[in-house]
Amino acid sequence: METLKAVFQFISDLGAAVAMPIIITVLGTLTGIGFRRSLRSGMMYGVGFTGVLLVLDLFLGGLGTASSAMVERFGFHLDVVDAGWTLGAAMAFSSPLMPLAFVSIIGINILLIIAGLVKTLDVDLWNYWLFITGGVVVQQVTGSFMLGLVAIVLFAVISIKLADVFAKKAWDVVGLAPGVTLPHLDTISMAPLYLCVNFVLDKIPVVRDWDVSHESIQKRLGVFGEPVFIGGFLGALFGILAGYDAKGTLELTVKMAASMVLLPRVIGILMEGLVPIADGVRDTVMKRLSGREVYIGLDAAVAVGHPSVMALGIVIVPIIMFLSAILPGNHVLPFADLSSMPFYMLWAVIACRGNLFRGIVAGTVGSCVYLWLGTFISQAYTASALSLNLEIQKGASLVSSISAGNPLYSLFMVIARLFAK
């Protein structure tokens, strides 16, 4: 068991930018694409993903610093601190559940594909931590290792199935390569909610006709509707809200503008490496499994470069901060995860077919859910972190995160408690 844990810990320590090229090269070679072609695809994916991380560091760094300044400036005070997704990842990789969870997820995923029950092969090993963290919380509230493991497998199965169901919407709206899906638990789990909001908006006269897509904005504003100007405008607005001086506001303006332009381009490099592998795996599996189709499940980072996703991710930050102060029953102070809001808003954009007005409405509803459920799970989440000897923020009695406020964690925590009785 210790050897197995060491192997998966090594993969985790490599990081996605190194581990994924290796996985892609091996996957392509095993499915008959050829070593040279697979190696090139793996390297191009690694180069593209490294570029994505660099641009996201620029974007999230600027947005995160400004968000922190806004929290201090407006004096938000709540008793559950948003510790960010990194605490959840640390919980997963510190848990004794981790090695068995990895093997179980991979095994069940392959069996379900063979049985024709799912199409997505989730090769994004790094983000398995999202499944495992939920299992850690279930284990904490029930005291059962087995219930924790079962919860992890179910988290994975549900996320993979949701990725299948919503795959075509992602391909159509954000230009994700056909055959690629996003079984990223804390984001894909919100897709059904966002779809329901879009359905309701479709039924409201006049409102259903409002088109505020990125394309319509660019058409109406001309050159000023291009991503570079949209990013610059939002960066300047955010700098003003954060109370920055002229120099700080201008720096943030350029950072946001640069991110909006650069991210889609480096994702294009990533896709250059990914598409041949996705096509090759799909063709090989279809031949061997009587025409059955298979998708490749990846990190949501490959889709957040769409201008509408980036724009909504910026716009939603002051909205969720305002909500945290006025929402009845909320105790979560948004903080560390604010910089990751483009990830949490990804499916709001996809479900609303790129309509930014609808995306803002859906994102606002989603923000309420993230805050309420982040509050609901905070005691168990904090206890889970402390049981694994992880440090939490100084002065904080309870911690949570926007990521931990996804619906699946709270739902399974409630169900598991019933089974544990």
C-alpha positions in Angstrom: 0.0 0.0 0.0 2.8 2.4 0.9 4.5 1.6 -2.5 1.3 2.4 -4.3 0.8 5.6 -2.4 4.4 6.6 -3.2 3.7 6.0 -6.9 0.7 8.2 -7.0 2.3 10.8 -4.8 5.2 10.9 -7.3 2.7 11.5 -10.2 1.0 14.2 -8.1 4.3 15.9 -7.3 5.2 16.0 -11.0 2.3 18.3 -11.6 -0.1 18.3 -14.6 2.3 20.0 -16.9 4.8 17.2 -16.6 2.6 14.2 -15.8 0.1 14.8 -18.6 2.6 14.7 -21.4 3.8 11.3 -20.1 0.2 10.0 -19.8 -0.7 11.3 -23.3 2.5 9.7 -24.8 1.8 6.3 -23.2 -1.9 6.5 -24.0 -1.3 7.3 -27.7 1.3 4.6 -28.0 -0.9 2.0 -26.4 -3.8 2.8 -28.8 -1.6 2.4 -31.9 -1.0 6.1 -32.8 2.8 5.5 -32.8 5.4 6.6 -30.4 6.8 9.5 -32.3 3.4 11.1 -33.0 2.3 10.4 -29.4 5.5 11.9 -28.0 5.0 15.1 -30.1 1.4 15.4 -29.0 2.5 14.9 -25.4 5.2 17.5 -25.7 2.9 20.0 -27.4 0.3 19.5 -24.7 3.0 20.0 -22.0 4.1 23.2 -23.7 0.6 24.5 -24.1 -0.4 23.6 -20.6 2.7 25.3 -19.2 1.7 28.4 -21.2 -1.8 28.1 -19.8 -0.4 28.0 -16.2 1.8 31.0 -16.9 -1.0 33.1 -18.2 -3.3 32.0 -15.4 -0.7 32.9 -12.9 -0.6 36.4 -14.4 -4.4 36.6 -14.5 -5.2 34.9 -11.2 -2.3 36.7 -9.4 -3.6 40.1 -10.5 -7.3 39.2 -9.8 -6.4 37.6 -6.4 -4.4 40.5 -5.1 -7.2 42.9 -6.2 -9.8 40.7 -4.6 -7.9 40.7 -1.3 -7.7 44.5 -1.4 -11.5 44.6 -2.0 -12.1 42.4 1.0 -10.0 44.7 3.2 -11.3 47.9 1.7 -15.0 47.1 2.2 -14.5 45.5 5.7 -16.1 42.1 5.1 -16.1 40.0 8.3 -17.5 36.5 8.4 -16.5 33.6 10.6 -15.8 30.9 8.0 -12.7 31.6 6.0 -12.4 30.6 2.3 -9.1 28.6 2.5 -9.1 27.9 -1.3 -9.0 24.7 -3.3 -5.3 24.1 -2.2 -6.4 23.0 1.2 -8.8 20.5 -0.4 -5.9 19.1 -2.5 -3.7 18.8 0.6 -6.5 16.9 2.4 -6.7 14.4 -0.5 -3.0 13.7 -0.9 -2.6 13.4 2.9 -5.4 10.9 3.3 -4.9 7.1 3.6 -7.8 6.9 1.1 -5.6 8.2 -1.7 -3.9 5.1 -3.1 -7.0 2.9 -3.1 -9.0 5.8 -4.5 -6.8 6.2 -7.5 -6.9 2.5 -8.4 -10.6 2.3 -7.9 -11.4 5.4 -10.0 -9.3 4.2 -12.9 -10.6 0.7 -12.7 -14.3 1.7 -12.5 -13.9 4.2 -15.3 -12.4 1.6 -17.6 -15.1 -1.0 -16.7 -17.9 1.6 -17.3 -16.5 2.4 -20.7 -16.3 -1.3 -21.7 -19.9 -1.7 -20.5 -21.0 1.3 -22.6 -22.3 3.2 -19.6 -20.0 6.2 -19.9 -17.8 7.6 -22.8 -15.3 9.7 -20.9 -11.9 8.3 -19.9 -10.7 10.7 -17.2 -6.9 10.9 -17.7 -6.7 14.1 -15.5 -5.1 12.2 -12.6 -4.1 15.4 -10.8 -7.7 16.5 -10.3 -8.7 13.1 -8.8 -8.1 15.0 -5.6 -11.5 16.6 -6.0 -13.2 13.2 -5.7 -10.9 12.1 -2.8 -11.5 15.3 -0.8 -15.2 14.6 -0.8 -14.5 11.1 0.4 -12.3 12.4 3.2 -15.2 14.5 4.4 -17.6 11.6 4.2 -15.1 9.4 6.2 -14.8 12.2 8.8 -18.6 12.5 9.4 -19.3 8.7 9.4 -16.0 7.3 10.8 -16.1 4.7 8.0 -13.2 4.2 5.6 -15.4 2.1 3.3 -18.1 4.8 3.0 -15.4 7.3 2.2 -14.1 5.1 -0.6 -17.5 4.4 -2.0 -18.3 8.1 -2.0 -15.1 8.8 -3.9 -16.0 6.3 -6.6 -19.5 7.7 -6.9 -18.2 11.3 -7.1 -16.0 10.1 -10.0 -18.8 8.3 -11.8 -21.3 11.2 -11.5 -18.7 13.7 -12.7 -17.7 11.5 -15.6 -21.3 11.0 -16.6 -22.1 14.7 -16.4 -19.1 15.4 -18.6 -20.6 13.0 -21.1 -24.0 14.6 -21.0 -22.7 18.2 -21.4 -19.9 17.4 -23.8 -21.5 18.8 -26.9 -22.5 22.0 -25.2 -18.8 22.6 -24.3 -17.7 21.8 -27.9 -20.3 24.2 -29.3 -20.0 27.2 -26.9 -16.3 27.5 -25.8 -14.8 25.7 -28.8 -13.5 22.7 -26.9 -12.1 20.1 -29.3 -14.7 17.4 -30.1 -13.9 14.3 -28.1 -12.6 16.3 -25.0 -14.7 16.5 -21.9 -14.4 18.2 -18.5 -15.1 15.9 -15.5 -13.9 18.5 -13.1 -16.1 17.9 -10.0 -16.5 21.3 -8.4 -17.4 22.9 -11.7 -19.3 20.2 -13.7 -21.5 19.5 -10.7 -23.0 23.0 -11.1 -23.9 22.5 -14.8 -27.5 21.1 -14.1 -28.3 24.1 -11.9 -27.0 26.6 -14.5 -29.0 24.8 -17.2 -32.2 25.1 -15.1 -31.6 28.9 -14.7 -31.2 29.2 -18.5 -34.4 27.2 -18.9 -36.3 29.6 -16.7 -34.8 32.7 -18.5 -36.0 31.1 -21.8 -39.6 31.3 -20.5 -39.5 35.0 -19.6 -40.8 37.3 -22.3 -38.5 40.1 -23.5 -35.7 38.8 -21.3 -35.3 35.7 -23.4 -34.5 37.9 -26.4 -31.6 39.7 -24.8 -28.4 38.7 -26.5 -25.3 39.8 -24.7 -22.8 37.3 -26.1 -19.2 38.1 -26.7 -19.9 38.0 -30.5 -22.8 40.5 -30.2 -20.7 42.9 -28.0 -17.8 42.8 -30.5 -20.3 43.4 -33.4 -21.8 46.4 -31.7 -18.6 47.9 -30.3 -16.3 47.1 -33.2 -12.6 47.1 -32.2 -13.6 48.1 -28.6 -15.5 44.8 -28.3 -12.3 42.8 -28.8 -11.0 40.7 -25.8 -8.0 43.0 -25.3 -10.3 46.0 -24.6 -12.9 44.0 -22.6 -10.1 42.7 -20.4 -8.6 46.1 -20.1 -11.9 47.7 -19.2 -12.7 45.1 -16.5 -9.2 45.3 -15.2 -9.5 49.1 -14.8 -12.9 48.7 -13.1 -11.6 46.1 -10.7 -8.6 48.3 -9.9 -10.9 51.2 -9.0 -13.1 48.9 -6.8 -10.0 47.6 -5.1 -8.9 51.2 -4.3 -5.7 51.0 -6.3 -3.8 54.2 -7.3 -3.4 55.2 -10.9 -0.2 53.1 -11.3 -1.8 50.0 -9.7 -5.0 50.3 -11.8 -3.1 50.7 -15.0 -0.9 47.6 -14.2 -4.0 45.5 -13.5 -5.6 46.9 -16.7 -2.7 45.6 -18.8 -2.6 42.2 -17.0 -6.3 41.5 -17.6 -6.0 42.6 -21.2 -2.9 40.4 -21.7 -4.6 37.5 -20.1 -7.7 37.8 -22.3 -5.5 37.8 -25.5 -2.8 35.3 -24.5 -4.9 32.5 -22.9 -6.8 31.5 -26.0 -3.6 31.4 -28.0 -1.7 29.1 -25.6 -4.8 26.9 -25.4 -4.5 26.6 -29.1 -1.0 25.2 -28.7 -2.3 22.8 -26.1 -5.1 21.6 -28.5 -2.6 21.1 -31.2 -1.1 18.4 -29.1 -4.4 17.1 -27.8 -6.5 16.7 -30.9 -4.5 13.9 -32.6 -4.5 11.9 -29.4 -8.2 12.4 -28.8 -8.9 11.4 -32.4 -6.6 8.4 -32.3 -7.9 7.1 -29.0 -11.5 7.5 -30.3 -10.8 5.7 -33.6 -8.9 2.9 -31.9 -11.5 2.2 -29.3 -14.4 2.4 -31.8 -12.6 -0.3 -33.9 -12.1 -2.6 -30.9 -15.4 -2.0 -29.1 -17.8 -2.3 -32.0 -18.0 1.4 -32.9 -18.3 2.6 -29.3 -17.2 6.3 -28.8 -14.7 7.4 -26.2 -13.9 10.9 -25.0 -10.8 12.2 -23.1 -11.5 13.9 -19.8 -9.2 16.8 -19.0 -8.7 19.7 -16.6 -11.2 22.6 -16.9 -8.2 24.8 -17.5 -8.3 23.9 -21.2 -11.7 25.7 -21.5 -11.4 28.8 -19.3 -9.6 30.8 -22.0 -12.9 31.7 -23.8 -13.4 35.5 -23.5 -16.9 35.1 -22.1 -15.6 32.8 -19.3 -12.8 35.1 -18.4 -15.1 38.2 -18.5 -17.7 36.5 -16.3 -15.0 35.3 -13.9 -14.0 38.9 -13.3 -17.5 40.4 -13.1 -18.7 37.8 -10.6 -16.1 38.6 -8.0 -17.7 41.8 -6.6 -21.1 40.1 -7.0 -20.2 37.1 -4.8 -18.5 39.4 -2.3 -21.6 41.5 -2.0 -23.8 38.4 -1.7 -21.6 37.0 1.1 -22.4 40.1 3.1 -26.2 40.1 2.6 -27.1 36.4 2.0 -29.1 35.0 4.9 -27.4 31.9 6.4 -24.1 32.5 4.8 -20.9 32.5 7.0 -18.3 32.1 4.3 -15.9 35.0 3.6 -14.8 34.6 -0.1 -11.1 35.0 -0.2 -8.6 32.5 -1.6 -10.9 31.0 -4.2 -11.9 34.4 -5.6 -9.1 34.3 -8.1 -10.4 31.0 -9.5 -13.9 32.3 -10.3 -13.5 31.7 -14.1 -13.4 28.0 -13.3 -16.5 28.1 -11.2 -18.3 30.2 -13.8 -17.3 28.0 -16.8 -20.5 26.1 -16.9 -22.7 29.2 -16.4 -21.3 30.4 -19.7 -21.7 27.0 -21.4 -25.3 26.4 -20.1 -26.3 29.8 -21.2 -24.9 29.4 -24.7 -22.4 32.2 -24.2 -25.0 34.8 -23.3 -23.2 37.0 -20.7 -26.4 38.5 -19.3 -27.8 35.0 -18.6 -24.3 34.0 -17.4 -24.4 36.7 -14.8 -27.8 35.7 -13.6 -26.9 32.0 -13.5 -23.5 32.8 -11.9 -25.3 34.8 -9.2 -27.6 31.9 -8.4 -24.6 29.6 -8.4 -22.6 31.9 -6.1 -25.5 31.7 -3.6 -25.3 27.9 -3.7 -21.5 27.8 -3.4 -21.7 30.1 -0.3 -24.6 28.3 1.4 -23.2 24.9 0.9 -19.7 26.1 1.7 -21.2 27.2 5.1 -23.1 24.0 5.5 -20.0 21.8 5.1 -17.6 24.0 7.0 -17.6 22.2 10.3 -16.9 18.8 8.7 -14.4 20.3 6.3 -12.5 21.9 9.1 -12.5 18.7 11.2 -11.3 16.8 8.2 -8.3 19.1 7.7 -7.4 19.1 11.4 -7.7 15.2 11.6 -5.0 15.1 8.9 -2.8 17.5 10.8 -3.1 20.2 8.2 -2.8 23.8 9.2 -5.7 26.3 8.8 -5.5 30.0 8.7 -4.4 31.7 11.9 -7.4 33.1 13.8 -9.9 31.0 11.9 -12.1 28.7 13.8 -13.8 27.3 10.7 -12.6 27.0 7.1 -14.2 26.1 3.8 -13.9 27.2 0.2 -15.9 28.0 -2.9 -14.7 24.7 -4.3 -16.0 22.8 -1.2 -19.4 24.4 -1.7 -20.2 22.3 -4.7 -23.5 20.4 -4.4 -22.1 16.8 -4.5 -20.0 17.1 -1.3 -23.0 18.3 0.9 -25.4 15.9 -0.7 -23.2 12.9 -0.1 -22.3 14.0 3.4 -26.0 14.0 4.3 -26.7 10.6 2.6 -23.6 9.1 4.2 -24.8 10.1 7.7 -28.0 8.3 7.1 -26.2 5.1 6.1 -23.8 5.4 9.1 -26.7 5.4 11.6 
